[in-house]
């Protein structure tokens, strides 16, 4: 391939462009109105406007992207992650127009894109599954029968779901009917499909995922694991590789299970097999993401590999660059996702102008970002500003380097989660490795409840403070005075 279109935006578009430059492949960017001045647009060899700011009118407009790809005469399309990356119809259209879709085959996307069909496929290869059912249900009577059989607590999950949408925890029978209606409603509005299924809720679960790759010749490898248990609203915030809890024996078993998932759908390219790990170190297949993951940099840091380059080589019909026995883990890597959000308000997204934006620098520090100082954080897309990644000789070194890097990061103009990420990294539960996906519930929600109980007092302060802040901002002093006061007050409440 000589020219590739990137059907995405932000930091992943910039990330792909870097590899294309290294491989001497021309890059073609597409952008919306909100992104017209974004760094990825300037860095691409060619850039095409595809529509207004809402993603439905730009980055999800399949026909417009195909039209641009044909006009630019590209050889392939890289979908990044999110948007159209796991859309089987789009992959089929790309192929139908004589271009290469840099991702798995359509059949694999379809099988793994539906949680029920995915469970049915991997079941044939003896991949461990969470106790439950592998078919959709719609009646509360059937749901009651299943829940009684496997025992409470149970999870209701959307068949076509992801990101926590259409997922409800039910701890007792009298809550089932209500929670099932909510799950179906969420699934319908988020995915256009209200099919749900039920499985046993795994207590004290850890979220462990295995990076896999396959080529056209039936070769598969796993590039070890990532620990992604620090989450809010079922979305990852801190990721690391390798996991602090896996033994060499368990890593081998999970890696082999992940390869069997690939075999279940004749997988091609980069994918991630996600597992739940319980307190007794039993693991269960959760789902497969048929794309590159947001957290792929930590795998690159411990293996020394460029996963985007691997994707392109495999898409061109080449064999995997390395065999399983050639892959080794070197050191430890941690990634945090820098979000524009208010951690004391349920991690609600924030928007505004990046008035100050200074990135940390140094050996073993990597920043994959999407913005520059002075840019607006748009309301239309995910509020992630950047991914901060560090590498260390071991986990302790990596944690210390991450804390130092967070201290060096300067971000103002919007609320963000850097202090929260530092809180996680310095928490004894994280440093000891004794944590699970309930970390925020156990260690952060309690301060949040104190904050809520003081809401009346806070509101009084806030009303007075806002009037002072507006006056200071009108004098161009708000940046230097008001934010430290505001931050100090929230710290006192916490």
MORAJO-V561520 format. One record per helix or strand of 3 or more residues. SS is the DSSP state (h for helix, s for strand). FROM is the first residue (numbers start at 1). TO is the last residue. Records with the same first field share a line. If there is no record, write none. Layout:
BEGIN
SS = FROM-TO  FROM-TO
END
This chain:
BEGIN
s = 3-6  26-32  46-51  76-78  154-158  168-170  196-200  206-214  220-232  235-241  269-277  283-289  332-339  356-358  365-369  384-392  410-412
h = 10-22  33-35  39-43  55-57  62-72  88-96  106-113  115-123  140-150  173-191  248-264  296-303  307-315  324-326  395-408  418-426  428-432  439-443  445-453  455-474  478-493
END
